[in-house]
Amino acid sequence: MTDGGSVKGEIVASCEPLMPPGTFFVGGHPIAGTEKSGVEAAFATLYQHRRCILTPTEATNPEALAKVERMWQIAGSDVVLMDTFKHDRVMGAVSHLPHMVAYSLVNAVGAYDRCDENLLKYSAGGFRDFTRIASSDPVMWRDIAVMNRDALLEMMDFFAGWFADLRRLVESGDSRGLEQFFASSKGYRDGIG
Amino acid sequence: MTDGGSVKGEIVASCEPLMPPGTFFVGGHPIAGTEKSGVEAAFATLYQHRRCILTPTEATNPEALAKVERMWQIAGSDVVLMDTFKHDRVMGAVSHLPHMVAYSLVNAVGAYDRCDENLLKYSAGGFRDFTRIASSDPVMWRDIAVMNRDALLEMMDFFAGWFADLRRLVESGDSRGLEQFFASSKGYRDGIG
């Protein structure tokens, strides 16, 4: 038995002990998808050339793992193995945290009421691209936020620290520090294409 | 004389008194562009069907304003007039704040070192779209952050308040509150297409 959920620690820890003798649970998570949800949002090439993370434990039967791995390879995915702890931090950082940031940003701009009209009216392409993930399914993201609580809080605090550093640079008008902060980020970002 | 800079308060306040008698400064800002900078990043349809904000003051000559307005209309823009204070808050919210958030997010994820490899390696399409603006020119954004300091600090604090609210919902595992937070944001976001 396998799954495709976005959080692995709690799912694997809960499912593994429930398996009947001779059967195995292999946690899985394809890193693919859009801001749309549900079966209707699927398309034939969704998993091609995308990573799929599997999270075997010490109890995982090697043949069961190989079978699940083969299934994802047939779907076109590049399978990567890691433990559930690392999976939940990887996804906390590159997926869950950005969603929390985007949801917060859109709520903030949408709720800002110190001008005589709603500021969202002036959003251009950059804002729309940046906030597209805030259109994601609230129920799915509620469940992810609840299930990946510990890793997500860690990532939210880590981000908040960087954001607070940047705020201090803006407040003090530190040109040199601001340019270094932005250049460092651009360096990371350009590195992932 | 006009300009196309991203901040208007400081530019208009500085330039207006310098104009020789019989000449006028009209602050302008076309809301168009990509994460690329420089003349080479221009294309013929860049301004078509995009808003261009002009920020006349009480001292602005109506004919000078009409001339600049006409120039942007010929380029295909929809001209909007507002004062510099509002302009700097509008852009602080829908452009400058998202850039600060994106730069901070990429620095945070890039600098995270509690796993055995860099987490950016696992970034998928969502993260790439979300952080594209962190590839923007660090020098230009340094100047914007310095020039729009007051409005930007206001927006950064406003965002940080929403983000802290969300953190509390995650920490307490408040399913109902989380779903409402995400649904509110999705509502705003879906509204801008």
Interface residues (C-beta under 8 A of the other chain):
Chain A: I31 A32 G33 T34 E35 R50 R51 K86 R89 V90 M91 A93 V94 S95 L97 P98 M100 V101 A102 Y103 S104 L105 V106 N107 A108 V109 G110 A111 Y112 R114 C115 D116 L119 L120 K121 Y122 S123 A124 G125 G126 F127 R128 D129 F130 T131 R132 I133 A134 S135 S136 D137 P138 V139 W141 R142 A145 V146 R149 L152 L153 M155 M156 D157 F158 F159 A160 G161 W162 F163 A164 D165 L166 R167 L169 V170 E171 G173 S175 L178 E179 F181 F182 A183 S184 S185 K186 Y188 R189 D190 G191 I192 G193
Chain B: I31 A32 G33 T34 E35 R50 R51 K86 R89 V90 M91 A93 V94 S95 L97 P98 M100 V101 A102 Y103 S104 L105 V106 N107 A108 V109 G110 A111 Y112 R114 C115 D116 L119 L120 K121 Y122 S123 A124 G125 G126 F127 R128 D129 F130 T131 R132 I133 A134 S135 S136 D137 P138 V139 W141 R142 A145 V146 R149 L152 L153 M155 M156 D157 F158 F159 A160 G161 W162 F163 A164 D165 L166 R167 L169 V170 E171 G173 S175 L178 E179 F181 F182 A183 S184 S185 K186 Y188 R189 D190 G191 I192 G193
